Amino acid sequence: MTETTDPMAWILWIDSMEELDREIARLATLSRVRILDPQVVARVLKNDASVCGTQNAAAFKKLRHLVMMHLAIRDKSVAAFGQGQAAAAEDYIIDRLKKSYPELDAPWPPR
């Protein structure tokens, strides 16, 4: 697949990913999951609910599905925009989410 340089496609993709990631952050906060920790993400993908700080099976199930969706979309974005642009967008979105959800970047467990 060839990389696109269309700025409108880029803006729409960032907006869509940010919306998806905002919901992931909301569910991670609700479930008290350290979603920015790569080891925790791996456990979420393996359906290991022991990473949750609170019992909420429905929130964890939705969180897991949205993380899988995020990864699938990220793979497609690398093909469409290139590794560098996709990584830059992901960093941008994560920085914005950390500002909206400071608990995502806080030490775990809370002190």
C-alpha positions in Angstrom: 0.0 0.0 0.0 1.3 3.5 -0.8 1.6 6.2 1.8 -0.7 9.1 1.6 0.3 12.8 2.0 -3.3 14.1 2.0 -3.5 16.5 5.0 -7.3 16.1 5.4 -7.0 12.3 5.6 -4.3 12.8 8.3 -6.5 15.2 10.3 -9.5 12.9 10.1 -7.4 9.9 11.2 -6.0 11.8 14.2 -9.5 12.9 15.3 -10.8 9.3 15.0 -7.9 7.8 16.9 -8.1 10.4 19.6 -11.8 9.7 20.0 -11.2 6.0 20.3 -8.2 6.5 22.6 -10.2 8.9 24.8 -12.8 6.1 25.3 -10.0 3.7 26.1 -8.6 6.1 28.7 -12.1 6.6 30.2 -12.6 2.8 30.6 -9.0 2.3 31.9 -9.7 5.0 34.5 -13.0 3.4 35.4 -11.4 0.0 35.7 -8.2 1.4 37.3 -6.0 -0.1 34.6 -2.5 1.3 33.9 -3.2 1.3 30.2 0.0 3.2 29.3 2.2 0.4 30.6 3.0 -2.0 27.7 3.1 -5.0 30.1 -0.5 -4.1 31.2 -1.6 -3.8 27.6 -0.3 -7.2 26.9 -2.2 -8.6 29.8 -5.4 -6.8 28.8 -5.1 -8.4 25.3 -4.7 -11.8 27.0 -8.0 -11.1 28.8 -6.3 -10.9 32.2 -8.7 -8.9 34.3 -6.4 -9.1 37.3 -4.8 -5.8 36.0 -7.9 -4.0 37.1 -8.0 -2.1 40.4 -11.7 -2.6 40.6 -14.3 -5.2 39.5 -16.2 -4.1 36.4 -16.4 -7.0 34.0 -18.4 -5.0 31.4 -15.9 -2.1 31.4 -12.9 -4.4 31.1 -14.5 -6.4 28.2 -15.2 -3.1 26.3 -11.7 -1.8 27.1 -10.1 -5.0 25.8 -12.1 -4.8 22.5 -11.2 -1.2 22.0 -7.5 -1.8 22.6 -7.7 -4.6 19.9 -9.5 -2.1 17.6 -6.8 0.5 18.3 -4.0 -1.9 17.4 -5.8 -2.9 14.2 -6.3 0.7 13.2 -2.7 1.6 14.1 -1.4 -1.1 11.8 -3.5 0.3 8.9 -2.3 3.8 9.7 1.3 2.7 9.4 0.5 1.3 6.0 -1.3 4.5 5.0 0.8 7.2 6.5 4.2 5.6 7.3 5.8 4.5 10.6 7.1 8.0 11.4 3.8 9.9 11.0 1.8 7.2 12.7 4.2 7.2 15.7 4.2 11.0 15.8 0.4 11.0 15.9 0.2 8.4 18.6 2.7 10.4 20.7 0.6 13.5 20.2 -2.6 11.7 21.2 -1.0 10.2 24.3 0.3 13.5 25.4 -3.2 15.1 25.1 -4.8 12.2 27.0 -2.2 12.5 29.8 -3.4 16.1 30.3 -7.1 15.1 30.3 -6.5 11.9 32.4 -3.5 12.6 34.6 -4.1 9.4 36.5 -3.0 7.4 33.4 0.5 8.6 34.0 0.4 8.4 37.8 2.3 5.8 39.8 0.4 2.6 40.5 -1.0 1.8 43.0 -2.0 5.3 44.1 -0.2 6.5 47.2 
